[in-house]
Amino acid sequence: MKQENDDPHFALFAVVLEKHLAKYGPVPKNRLEHQKNQMETLMGAEVMFRKFLVRHRYGEEVYKGFI
């Protein structure tokens, strides 16, 4: 079976993907520390989201549905 490598859709996807990956910059040397920071940031955002959400009169029920 012959595979075509000149598919224009794939070529466009590769270009777009390369541009998006470049926005992130180089891979951190200490990936574990980087992931830990990302997780802590995410957890902090979740706490802020919950606090904001439960202020609404339907917030408790919406939050329960979210989790």
C-alpha positions as CSV (number, residue, x, y, z in Angstrom):
1,M,0.0,0.0,0.0
2,K,1.4,3.4,-1.0
3,Q,1.2,6.3,1.4
4,E,0.9,9.8,0.1
5,N,3.1,12.3,2.0
6,D,1.9,15.3,-0.1
7,D,-1.5,15.6,1.4
8,P,-2.2,19.4,1.6
9,H,-4.4,19.0,4.7
10,F,-1.6,17.3,6.6
11,A,0.9,19.8,5.4
12,L,-1.3,22.7,6.7
13,F,-1.8,20.8,10.0
14,A,2.0,20.4,10.4
15,V,2.6,24.1,9.8
16,V,-0.1,25.2,12.3
17,L,1.0,22.7,14.9
18,E,4.6,23.9,14.6
19,K,3.5,27.5,15.1
20,H,1.5,26.6,18.2
21,L,4.3,24.6,19.7
22,A,6.7,27.4,19.1
23,K,4.5,29.7,21.3
24,Y,5.3,27.4,24.3
25,G,9.1,27.9,24.0
26,P,11.6,25.2,24.9
27,V,10.8,22.3,27.1
28,P,11.6,23.1,30.7
29,K,14.7,21.3,32.0
30,N,12.9,20.3,35.2
31,R,9.7,18.9,33.9
32,L,8.5,17.6,37.3
33,E,8.8,21.0,38.8
34,H,7.1,22.6,35.8
35,Q,4.2,20.1,36.1
36,K,4.0,20.7,39.8
37,N,3.6,24.4,39.2
38,Q,1.0,23.8,36.6
39,M,-1.0,21.5,39.0
40,E,-0.8,24.0,41.8
41,T,-2.0,26.8,39.5
42,L,-4.9,24.6,38.3
43,M,-5.8,23.8,41.9
44,G,-5.8,27.4,42.8
45,A,-8.0,28.3,39.9
46,E,-10.4,25.6,40.9
47,V,-10.7,27.0,44.4
48,M,-11.3,30.5,43.0
49,F,-13.9,29.1,40.5
50,R,-15.8,27.3,43.4
51,K,-15.8,30.4,45.6
52,F,-17.1,32.5,42.7
53,L,-19.7,30.0,41.7
54,V,-21.2,29.3,45.1
55,R,-22.0,32.9,45.5
56,H,-24.8,32.5,43.0
57,R,-28.1,31.2,44.4
58,Y,-27.9,28.1,42.2
59,G,-24.1,27.8,42.6
60,E,-24.0,25.0,45.0
61,E,-26.0,22.7,42.7
62,V,-24.1,23.8,39.6
63,Y,-20.8,23.1,41.4
64,K,-22.0,19.7,42.4
65,G,-22.9,19.0,38.8
66,F,-19.5,20.2,37.7
67,I,-17.6,17.9,39.9
